[in-house]
Amino acid sequence: MKKIAVLTSGGDSPGMNAAVRAVVRKGIYEGVEVHGVYQGYQGLVNDNIKKLELGDVGDIIQRGGTKLYSARCPEFIEPDVRKKAIANLQKRGIDSLVVIGGDGSYRGAQRLNEEGIKTVGVPGTIDNDINGTDYTIGFDTALNTIVDAVDRIRDTATSHERTFIVEVMGRDAGDLALWAGVAGGAETILIPESHSDIKEVAERIETGMKRGKKHSIIIVAEGVMTAAQCGEELRKYINIDTRESVLGHMQRGGKPTGSDRVLASRLGAYAVELLLNDVHGHAVGIEDNRLTRTSFDRVFEESHRIDEGLFRLSKELSI
């Protein structure tokens, strides 16, 4: 019987449990023995590996976070550390691995694939910053969490006639800020992929105030600056009363949306199909609603790009 393992790595994202469930149940359906690796790559090194049965993944599709837990393992970059991890898999007869995570997780998966463990990556990150897929698992849920928060903040911004600055996750990628800004009707969106001219932002707010606008919402990705810094910079150019809200890790939590559950289920099952057909060294994804696979090399070829058309639209609609 073929044996495969599955792990979740890096920051957790809603829908990871649905992906784990899909890997386990698709594997068992195909006559494969599936093992779960707990605490990500650290668990692989520490031999924290357990055979999973159908019941082990029951009632988890609706849960946020990850049943397999996640942990940082910076030492995994060392060849000797990876050899130990590989040995832990091989002594169980496991030669294939599904890695659910983001860019950093993929790099570990690529190394393992080069060293004899057949590996497939599944994109699990709220940042939506993985090449080779239109959407990553967890993005839709995090987006809806932010939009709900912005809707609530707008209520009080309107009541008190203030400018609210909402800081969202996104050190290097601005998809969450951009999509949430468009969906929440934000007047200004600041993302890492575009230069931010705070003086211009202040001028736009002032123009709005002159025509009678009494409140506004600014969405800023954490990779640009903090909400507090944004407020300080604005007050250099305009006399306004601002309030800052940092959404933080609440963006990662909560029940995955139906969209994320379906996406995770499709991608997890597809990863198993690839391994059963001896296809590895790839990451699965979805493009134009079609399941796709992209080699790890191609995934890393270029940095994530923002949807420029959507960014232009956000400016056109926030006049």
N, C-alpha and C positions, 0 to 999 in steps of 0.2 A: 504493500500500500504506500502511495506517495504521501509524504508528510510536508506540510507547509506551516510557517509561523506568521503571526501578525503582531505588529506593535504600533503604538501611537507615540509620537515624539514632538518635542517643541511645545509651543503654546497650545493649550486645548482650544477646541472650537466646537460649537453645537453641531451635531451630526456625526461626530467621530464614532459614537456608540452605534449609530445606524450602519456605518461602514464596517465596523468590527463584526456586527451581527451578520451582515451580508457575506463577508469573507468566510465566517464560520459555517453558516448554513449552506452557502453555495458549495463550499468545499465538501461538507458532509454529504450533500446531495449527489455530488460527483464521485463519492467513494474515497474522499481524501481525509486523512487525519489532520486536524488543525490544532496548533498549539498557540496559546497566548503568551506574549512576553510582557511582563509587568514592569512599569517604570522605564519604558522606552529603551534606549541604547544602554542605559545604566543597568537595567534589568537583564539585558543580553549579556553584559559582562559579569554580572553577579549571579548568573544562572537562575534567575527568577522566571522560570518558564513552566507552564502548566498546560496539559492537554485540555482542550475545551470541548464540551458536549453541547447538544442543542439547547438544553435547559440553562446553560451558563450564560447564554445571550438572550434569554427570554425577558420580556418587559424592560428592555433598555433602549428601544428605538426612539422613545419619547424623551429620554433623559439627556440633559446637557452634559458637558464634561466628557470624560472618558473612563470607562470601566477598567481599562488596563492601566490607568494612571500615566503620568508623563514626568520626565525628569531631565534636567540638563546633564550632559555628559561631555564636557569639552575635551577630556582626555581620549575620547574615541578617535581623535585625529591621529593618535599614535599607533603605528603598525602592530606593536606587541599587544596593545589593548584589544585591537580588532581580532588578533589571532586567538585570544582567549574567548572572545565572543563567538567566533566561528567554531571553535572547538566545542563550545557548549551546545551549539546546534547540531554539529556533526555526530556527537555521541548519542544523540537521539534519532539519528537518521534523517534529520531535516536538512534539505538542500535548497529550499525556496522560502522567500520571505516577502510579505506585503508590509510596506512602511507607509503609515498614514501620517502626514505632516506637511511642513512647508519647505522652503528652500534649504535650510540647514539640514533638515531631516533627509532630504533628497541627496545631499552631498555624502552623508554617511551611507546611504543606500547604494550610491554609485561605487563607493570604495568596496563595499561588500560584494557587489556584483563582479567587480574586477578581480576579486580574490576568491571566487569560487561559489559564492552563495547567490543563486538566481533570485534577483530582486525586482520588484515592481513597486512604483510609488503611487500613492493616492493623495491628491491635493486636499489637505485639511488645514485651513488657516482662514481667519476672518478677514485678512488683509486683501484677499483676491489678487495676489501679486505673483502668481505662478504662470510662467509661459506654457503654452500648449493646452490651455483650457480657458473657456470664456468665464467660468465661475469656479470658485473653490468652495469646498464644504464649510459651512459656517458663515459665509459672507452674507447670505440673505437674512439669516437670523440676526446677526449683529446689526445689519442695516435697519431692520425693523425695530430693534431695541433703541437705536439712536433716534429714529424718526419719532417713536413714541415719546422719548424724553424731550425732543425738540418741540413737539406739539404742546407738551405740558409747560415747557419754559416760555413758549410764545404767549400763553395765557397770562402769565404774570408779567411778561415784558409789556404786553398791551395795557394791563391794569396800572402799571407803575411808570409807563412811558420811558422805558430805559432801553439801552442797547445791551443785549446779552451775548457773551462770547462763550461758545461751547467747544471745549477741547475733546477731540476724539482720537482713537488710536490710528496709527499709520506713521511709522518712523520714516520709511522710504517710499511708501505707496499711498496715494491719496484717494483710492477708490471709495473707501468708506465715507470720507469727508465729502467727496463730490456727489455721490449718489444720495447721501443723506441730505446734503444741502439742496439738491434739486427737489427731492421728495418732500422736504420740510419747508420749502419756499424761503430758504435763507437769502438774505440780501448780499452776503459776501461769503466766498468759499476760498480758503487758503490751503494749498496743497504743496507737497515737496517738489512736484514735477514742474511747477510754474513759479517764476519769481514773484515775490509778494512786495508790492509797493504800498506801504502803510499810509503814506501821504495821499495816494490816490484813493485808498479805501476811506480815509477821513473826508476827502472832498466829496465822495459819493454820498456818504452819510449826511454831510452838511447840505448837499443839494436836495436830498429827500426831506430834510427838516424844513427847508425853506418853502417847500410846496405843501407842508402840513403833515409830513410823516413824523410820528411821535415815538416809534420804537423800531428796532431792527435786530436781526439775528445774524451773528457771524459764526461760521463753522471753521475751526482751525485744526488741521492735522498736527499731531504732536511732533512730527518731524520738522515742522516749520518753526514753531515756537510754542511756548506754553500760553494758556489763556491769559494768565496774569501778565506775561510779557507783552502780549498783544494789546491788552488794555493800557499798559504804560506807554506803549508806542503811539497809540491813537491819541492819548491825551496830550501828546506833544504838539499836535496839529489842530485839535478841536476840543472844545469844552463840553464834554458829555459825561453823563452818569452811566457807568458800566457795571455789570455784574458778570462774574466768571463762573462757569460750571465745568468741572472736569469729570467726565463720565467714567473713566478708568476701566477697571476689570469687569464691571457690570456688562460691558459690551460682549464679553466672551461667554457669559452664562445664560441660563434659561433654556426652555424647551426649544429644540430645533423646529423651524417652520416646516410645513409640508413639503415645500420645494427642496429644502436641505435634506430631508429624510429620503425623498425620492432620488435626488442626486447621489447621495452617499450610498444608497442601496445599489444603484446602477453601477457606480464606479467600483465599489467593493467587489461585486460579483464579476465584473469585467476583468479586474486584476487577477482573480482566480482563473478565469478562462485563458488569459494570456499565459500564465504559468503552466497550465495543463497542456498548452500547445507549444511549450518550450520557448516562449517569447519572454525575454527579460531584459534588464538594463533600460527599461522604459518607465515613463510615468503615464498614467491614464488621465483622460480629461474629457471635456464635452465642448464641442464647437458646432454652432448652428443646430443644437439639439441632437448631435450625432456623437456617439462614443468614439474617442480617438486615442491614439498612443503616440508619445513623443519620446525619443531617446533622451537620456539624461544629458548627453552632450549638447543637444539642441535646446533643452530647457535652460541651460546655463549660458547659451551663446550671447544673449542680450538681456538688458535690464527690462523690467516691466514698464509698459507704456500706458499712459492714461488715455481715455477716450476723448480726444481733442474736440470732437463734434459736440459731445455732451458738455464739456467745459465751456465751449463758446455759448451753447444754449443757456447755461446757467447764468451767464452774464447778460444775455439778451432778455431773459425773463425777470431779472432782478432790478430792472431800471426803476 
